[in-house]
Amino acid sequence: MSAVEGQLLWAPSEARREQSRMRHYQRWLAETRGVRTTSYAELHAWSVTELETFWESLVQYFDVRFHTRPRAVLPARTMPGTEWFSDATLSYAEHALRRTGPDVAVVFAREDGTRGELSWDELRDQVARARAGLAALGVRKGDCVAALLPNSPEALVTFLAAASLGATWSSCSPEFGVKSVLDRFGQIAPTVLLAVDGYEYGGKRFARAEAVRELMAALPTVARTVVVPRGFDGGPPGTMPYADLLAHSSPLAFEPVPFDHPLWILYSSGTTGLPKPIVQGQGGILLEHLKSLALHCDLGEGDRFFWFSTTGWMMWNFLVSGLTVGSAVVLFEGNPGYPDLGALFRLAEATGITYFGTSAPFIEACMKERLAPKGIADLARVRSVGSTGAPLSPAGFAWVYESVKDDVALGSVSGGTDVCTAFLTSCPLLPVYAGEIQCAALGVAAEAFDAAGRPLSNEVGELVITSPMPSMPLRFLNDPGGTRLRESYFAEFPGVWRHADWVRVTERGSWVVYGRSDSTLNRGGVRMGTAELYRVVESIPEVADSLVVDTSTASGEGELILFLVPKAAVVLDAALEKRVRATLRADVSPRHVPDRIVAIPEVPRTLNGKKLEVPVKRLLMGVPRERALNPGTVGNLPAVDALLDAERASRPRPS
């Protein structure tokens, strides 16, 4: 099955629409508020026009428990510096742990086959114990707890324990290099460090005790380090075993904190320079995730929510918030492609996953391997598939319906670490069109702007958000006066959030994302996101992967270089080059035919799997390596050197 952009692939049945939480919310608004809408477009328009009323309605609909009632929902809509629910106090952890009883709250699995479950009562007990343990180590409201942990029950339990104390959480995945971890944790002055003594990935075991020792020596504010065992040699001298942290039973309690009290610190990708430490608040994240997970993802009690992620990606934070809507969360630790790309689909069958979340690169990899998950796993319980991390191609959409399940809600979504949610997302009331994101999220005033700040319709422009959202950053750490924050989001269009994505909103209100505008291709005055080129190039059967770089600057047009990873046993010869150029000329534009096509063994990617477009461009333009690239954030660092060597070898020889 193939598909072209805009082709209708699936529509929810009327029964599915009527049973969705979005439709229930719509009916509730009509019954309790007199707000009557007959379509998602009308509901969305109301949510951004009556912004204060919309967010206040979610407080009531989801029974958000304030310890102190707010004085006002939104005193002013100015950005940045928006104040939400002034004077209110609450606890994120209290909402995550509202359910009690023997039903399953957490399912966890590792690549080695280890599996287990925690009930709601067991989860609450472990959080209470960890809370008492952290308090005994001196953690208080306002302190930071840092974690070098995999996607595991220990990470979830200690995060909720820290949040229940009013402490701020920050995590990195254990495969991060020591320098990369210090680039992050060195900015936040943690009181307690949680770490694992090792991890397994792709069938290989990696000890981390020496890395933990280096971190302890380099983080002077850490009063105690707690080590989670994974069958290695344990932590270095002076560390506390994780079991000791949970040794003492204690009643579960929740420290009420202001609505904008820090919940966690996330980080920009950090591919160049120090990552920006993004502070997000307890109340803002709670409200945003209740909306996104319940209404847009259609999750609730009875669901098992999975999204493949590590603790170093915002999707982990999004995943664990599944608890706030009463869903069980499924945690997976290890390589999603081990022993083969079918591993996660077999996990879906074994654990009863109802919402299967992954990344666009993973879907594209499965498609290229001609994997048919429905032939190797019973996916009867899967109702929804989520995709993020990069634009999903029309062919990727088609593959899901052909090879995974023909009756499934496919939600391609686009947002960012900056807000820990999606601006553009899925909706259980709407059909799915190939290559398109279904809608802008409720409460998200999204627009496509031209360079002069004018809204565009059905034309490619900059993705902007014209009204505040509760989960927008409270601030960056170590940013006096908010200078870096304003430069990051508000410099281009004052008072308007610019997200640095190229997008197009269609006439039916769906969205197409073309890639990052800071890695835009600009040829002869025609600007295009890289995703459009990748869709074309990677549809060629002999091509396994690709990376494109435009070295143009404001002062003049540079080279357009296409790096190709040929499939196994394929050679980039003159015939294949000719076919790639002809395909691009026909399907994109003559201006976007590359000046050079260079074969490489592997595309350099971040630890989270994103193509390293901007750092590679900077390296090719002569920016010093220490300024162009942070090696600790690169998942396959040798691929960078291999690319640079291949590029140099392909340069025309002087005559």
N, C-alpha and C positions, 0 to 999 in steps of 0.2 A: 504493500500500500504506500503510495506517495501522496503528497499534499502540496498545494500551493498556498501562499500566504492569503488568509482571509477565507479559506474553504471551511464550511461548516462540518465539524467532525462529530459533535455530540450535543444533545440537549437534555436537561433533566426532565423526567416525567412530571406530570402535574402532581402526582402523589408525593414525589420526592420534594418538589417545591413546597407543598403544603406542610410537610413534616419537618421542614428545615427550621433551624433556630432563627434565621433571618426573617422568614415569613411570620414566625411566632412573635418576634419583636415588632414587626410591622403591624400585626393585629393588636398587640399590646399598646402601641402608640395610639392607635385609633380609639381603643376602648378607654384608656386612662388619660390621654392628653388631647384627644380630639384631632390628632394629626393623621390625616387619611391620605395615603399614597397608593397608587395603583401599579407602580413599576419601581424597579431599582433606581432608575434615573431620577424619578421624582423623590425617592427617599434620600438619595445622595445629595440632590440639590437642596433639600431641606436641611440636611445635616451640616452643610457648609455655610448656608445662609443664616440659620439659627444655631450657630456654633455653641454658644453657652447652653442653650436649652438641650441640644443634642447630648453633650457630655454629661449634663446633670441628669438627663433621662437614663443614661447608662448606669449611673450610680444607683438609681432606684431599681432599674430592671435587674441588675446583677446583685442587688442587696449588699452593696459595698458598706462595710462596717466602719464608720467613723467613730473614734473615741472622743474627738472634739469636732463639732459640726463646723463646716466652712462658713466664713463670713461672706464670701462671694465666689462664684465659679471662675470668672475671668474678668478682672477689673478693666483690663485693656488688651487689645489684640496686637500690640506692638511686638515686633521681633527685631533683635533678640531681647532676652530679659523678661519674657512673659511669665507672669505669676498665675498659677492655677490653684483653685480651691484654697484661697488664703485662710490661714489660721486652722485648717483642718489637721487632724492627726489620725493615723491608721497604722496598720502593719501588713505588709505584703505577705509575710510568712503565715500570718493568721488566715488569710484567704486561701493560700496554697494548701493549708492543712485543715480546712473546714470539715472535710469528710472524715468519718470514723468507721470502724467496723472491720470485718474480715475480708471484704472485697479487695482485689488486687489494685495497688496504687502504682507499683513500680515493677517492671519486668527488665531484667538485665541479662546480657549475653556478651561473651567474648569470642574472638575468632577461634580460640582453641576448643570451643564447644561448651565451656562452662556457662551454665544458665541458672537463674534463680528468680525469685519473686519476693516482694515485700507487700504486706497488706497495709491498708491505711493505718491501722492501729500500730503495726510494727514500725512503719515509717515515722509516725508521731513519737513513738518511744525512742527511736534512735536519734531523732532530732532533739528531743528533750535531753538525752544523755550528752550529745555533742554540745548542746547549748551550755549545760553545766560545766563540761570540760573546758570549753573556750573561756567561760567566765572565770574559772579557776586559774587559767593562764593569764588573766588580766585583761581580756578583751572587753571593751566597754562601748557604749554608743559613740559613734563617730570614729572608732578605730578602723583600720583596714586589715582584712584577712586575705592573704595571697595563697593561691593554690597552683601547684604544678602537678596536676592530676589528670588521668584519663576520664573519659565519659563513663562514669561508674557510680554506683550507689553512694560511695564515700564522698564523691564530689557533690552530689545532690544533697545529701544529709548535712554536710558541713556548710554548704551555701545557705540552706534554710535556717540552720542554727545561727549563723552569723547575722542573717537578716532579722531573726527574731530578737536579737540583742540590739538591733539598730546599728550594727557594724556594716562596713562596706566590703563587698566581695570583689575579687579580681582573680582571673584564672588564665593559665596558659596550658597548652597541651604538652605532655612530657617529651615529645620529640623536638620541641624548640631548643635551639642551642643556648648555652649559658649566657652569651652576650645578648641574645635576643630577649631572654627572660629578664635580664638585668635592665635592658632598655625600657622594659615595662615596669617591673616591680621596683626598680630603683627610683622611680618617680613618685611612688605612692606611700612610702614609709610604712610598710606593714608591721603589725604587732606580732602576728603569728604567721608562720609559713607551714603550709601543708604540702607534702610531696610524696611521690611514689618511689620505691627503691629500684624500679625497673618496669619495663613494659614489653609486650610482644607485638610485633607488626609484621605481617606477611610471612609468618612462620619463623621469624628470627627474634631472638631475645636481646634486649638492650638494657644493661645495668645503668643506673642513674645515681648511685650513691656518691660518686666523685663530683657529679654536677651539683648535688644537694650540698655537699661540703663547701664547694666554691660559692654557692648562693648564700649560705650561712655566713661565710667570711665577708661577703660583699654587701650584706644588708644589715647594717648596725642596729636598726630599730627592732629587728626580730628578737623577741624575748624567748621564744621557744619554737622548735621545729618538730612537727608531728609527721611521722612516716607511715604510709600505707604499704604493707608488705605485698609483694607479688612473686614470692618465691626466689628472691635474690638473696643478697647478704644482709638485708636490712639497711638502716640508715647509718650515717657516720656517728661517732661518739657524741653524746650529748643530746641526741634526738629522743623523742617520745614515741613509742609504738601507738598506732591508731587505736588499738584495743584499750589502751589506758585512757585515752580521751573519752571513751564511752563507758568507763568502768562504773560510774556512779549514776544511779537512777535519780531522777528529779522531775517534779511536775513541769509540764510544758507551759510556758508563759510567753507573752509577746509584748515587747516594749513599744508603746505607741510613739510614733515619730511624726514630725511634720510631713505634709503631703510631698514636699520637694526635698525630703531627706535623702541623701545618696543611698541607692540600693547596690549598685555595682559600678565598676569602672571597666569600660571596654576600650579598645584601642583601634586607631586607624591602622591600615595594613602595614605601615612602617617600612615600605619597600625603599624609601629614601629618608634619611634622617631619623630622629627619634619618633616613635609612634606618638600620636596625640592621645593623651588619656582622657576619654570621654566619660563624664559623670552623668548618670541618669538616675532619676528619682523613684522612690518606692511607689508613690501614688500614680505618677505618670505612666510608669511601666505597667502597673496593675491594670489601670483603666484601658490602656492601649491593647494589652494582651487579652483581656477579657473580650473586648470588641473583636479583635482579629481572629482569635481562636474559636470563640463561640459562634459569631455571626458569619464571618467570611470562610473559615475552615469547617464550620458546621460540626464542631466537636462538643461533646458533653459526656455525661455518665454513660457507661457502656462502651465507650470508645477506647481503643488502644492507639496512642499517638506516637509515631516514630518519625524522626528526621535524622538522617545520618549527619553527624557533626562531631567535631572534637570540642574540647572545652576552650579552645582558642578562637572559636568562630561564634559570632552572635547567634547562630541558629541553635547552639546549645542552650543559651539563655531563653530563647523563644520556645524551645522544646520543653524545658522543665516547667515553664508556665502553663503547660497543659494541665497541671494539677489544679490550677485556679478555676478551671471550668469543670472539674470533676472527672476528667479523663485519666486513665492510667497512662503512664509514659513508658516507652520502651527505649532503653539505653543500650547502645552497642559499642564495644571497645575493640578496636583493631582495624584491620585493612578491609575496606568494603569489597575489594576484588580478590580476596583470598579465601579458599584456594582457587576460586574462579569468580567471574562476575555474577554468577547465580546465587552467591552466598546470602545476600540480603533478601532475595526473594524467597529462598528457603526459610530464612529467619521469619519472614512475614507469615508463612504458613504455620511454622512451629509455635509462634507466639500470639497469633490471632490479631495481627496488626490490621486496623481499619483505615488509618490514614498513613500512607507511605510517602515520606518526604525524602528528597534527595537533591542532587545538583544537576544542572543541565549538562556539564561535562560527563557525569556518570551515565546519564541517559544516552548521550551521543556515543560514548564508548561501548555501551551495550548494543546500540544500533549497528555500529561498525563491525562488531563481532557476530552480528546476525543472531544474537541471543533471543530466544523466545521464552521468557519467564513463565508464561501460562502452560508451557509444556513440561516444566520441571518442578512446579510448585502449585499447590491449590491456593488460589488467591481469591476464593469466594468471599472472604470477609472484607477484602480491601474495597472501600467505597470511594476513596479519593487518593490521588497521587499529586504530590507537590514538587515543584522544581524551582530552584533559584540559583544564585551564584553567577549566572551569565544568561544572556538571552537564549531561549530554547528555539531551535530552528523548526520550520514547518515539518520537516522530515522527522524531527524528534517527537513532535506532537503525534504524527501519524504512527510512528513506531509504538508509542504507548497504547494506542487503540488497536493496533494490529497484533502486537506481541505480548502485551501485558493483560489487557482486559478491554472488551469493547463497550462495557457499561460502567464507566468510572468517571468521576469528576476530576479532570486534569487542571490543576491550578498552577500555572506559571506565574511567579510573583517577582516583584522588583522593589527593593527598598535599600536598606543599608545599616551598617553597624551604627552609624550616627544617630539613628532613631530606634534601633533594635526592632524593626518591624518593616512592613511593606507599605509603600505609598500606593503602588499599583498591584492589584491582587485578584483573588478569586471570589466568586459569588455563587451560592447554591441556587440562585434563581435564574442564572443566565446560561446561554449556550457557550460552547467552546469552539473557537475558530483557530485554524492552524496559524501558528506564529504570533498570536495575539494574546495579550493579557486582558482578562475579562472587563476590568473596571478600575477606577480609582476607588480607594477604600473610603468608607464612611468617615466623615469628619476631616478628610484630606482634600484641601482645595488645590488640586493639581492642575497645572497648565503647561502648555508648550509655548515658550516665548521666543520671539526673534531677537536679534542682537540689540534692538532698540527697546526691548521690554514690552512688546505688543503680543497679545495672545494669538496663537495660530490654530487653525482647524484643518486637519488632514494634511498638514505640512510638517516637515521635520524641524524641531526646535529644541531649545534647552528645557529640560524638566525643572519646573519651579513649583514651590509650595507658597501660596500667597497668604495663608492664615496659619497661626501657630497650632502645634500638636502637643499633647501633654508629655510625650516621650522624647521630645527634642532635648538636646543636651542642656543640663543645668549650667554647665561650664566645662572648660578644660582645666585640669589641674595645672598649676604653675603658669597661669596665663593672666597676669595682673591687668585689670581693666578690660579683659575679654578681647584683647587685640587679635589673637590667633583665631578665636572662634568667629569673629566678624569677618576676618579675611578668608576663612574657610568656606563660609556659606553666604555671606551677605554683601560682599564687596562689589559683585557684578551688578546686582539690582538691589539697592538699599531698601531694607525692610521686607525683602522677599528672599526666601531660601532657594538658592541655586544648587542643584544636586550634582551637576556635572555629568548628566546622562543626555544623550540624544534620543528623543522620543517623537512619536506621532500619535495624536489622538484621532481615531477614525470617526466617521459620521455616526456610527452606532454607539460611541462612547467607549470602545475598547482601545487598547494601547499597544503600540509596537515600540520596542526598545532597540536601539541601534548600536549601543555601546557607549563607552565613556567619552564625553566630549573633550576631555583632556588628552585623549589619544586619537583624536579625530584625524581622518584622512582628508586632506584639502588639496585637490588637484584642479588647477585651472579655475579656481573660484568655486568648484563644486565640492561641498563638504558632505562627508558620509561617515557614519559610525563603522567601526571595524566588524561588528557582528554580521552586517550584511555581506561583507566580503567573505567572512568565514563560512557562512551558510552555503555560498556558491562553491568555494574551493573544496570544502570538506564533503561536498556531495559527490565529488569525483571519486570513483571506486578505488583508484590507486593511492589516494591520499589518506593518511591516518590522522594527521593533525597539522596545524599551521599557525603562524604568527606573522602579522603584517606590521610594518613600521614605516611611517612617513617622516622623513627628516626635514620637511619644510619648516621654515620659521617665518616670523613676521616680515623678515627682510627679503624673503625670496623662496621659491619652490625648490625643494630638495629632491632626494631620491625616494621612490617607493620601492621598498624591498619586501618581497614575500619569502618567508622561510617555510619550507615544506618538510614534513616528516613523511616519507614514502612508507607504504605498507611493507611488511616483511617480503623480501625477495623482489621488491620493486626498485628499479633504478630511475632516478630523475634524468632521463635522457632528452634529446632534442624533441622527440615525438611527444613525450608527456608535457614538456614545457610549452610546446605549440598548442596542445589541447587546453592546458590551463589558461593560457592567454586568450584563446578563442572563446572559452567559456565565460571568462570575466568580461570580455568585450561585449558579448551578446547579452549576458544576464545582469551586468552591473552598468558599466559604461566604458567607452574607449579610454577615458581619462584615468580609469582605475586599473588599467593593465600595468603590472609592475615593471619597473626598470630592470630589476634583477629578480631571479628566482633562485634561491639558495637551499640546497638540501641540508638538513640537520638531523641528528639522531633523535632529538627529543626537544619539545617546547619547554622553555623554563617557566616554572609556575611558582606561585606562593605556596606556603604551607597549607593554605585553604583551597588550593587548586586553581587559582585564577591566573590567567596568562600574564606574564610580566611585560606588558606592552611599554609602559612609560619608562621604567628603568632601562630596558634594552634600548629604547630610543635615545635616552640620555647618554648611555655608554657609546652608542654609535656616533653621537654628535660630539664626543670628546670630553664629556663631563668626567672628572676624576672618579674612579671607582668608589672611593669612600663617600662621595657625595651623591653618586647615582644609585647606589645599591646598598641595602642592609642585608648582608649574607645570612644573618640568622633567621630571616623571614622567608628564605627561598627553600622550597621543598626539594629541589634537585639542582643544587649549586653547580655541579660539573656541567650541566646542560648550558649554563651561561657561557662558560669558557669554550665549550664545543661550538656554540653558535657564533661567538666572536671569531674563533679560528676559521670556521667555514665562511664567514662573511669576508674576512681578509683574503682568503684564498680565492674567492670569486671575483675580486676586484679586477677590472681590466688592467692589463699590463701596459705601462707607458710605451709608446711607440718610439 
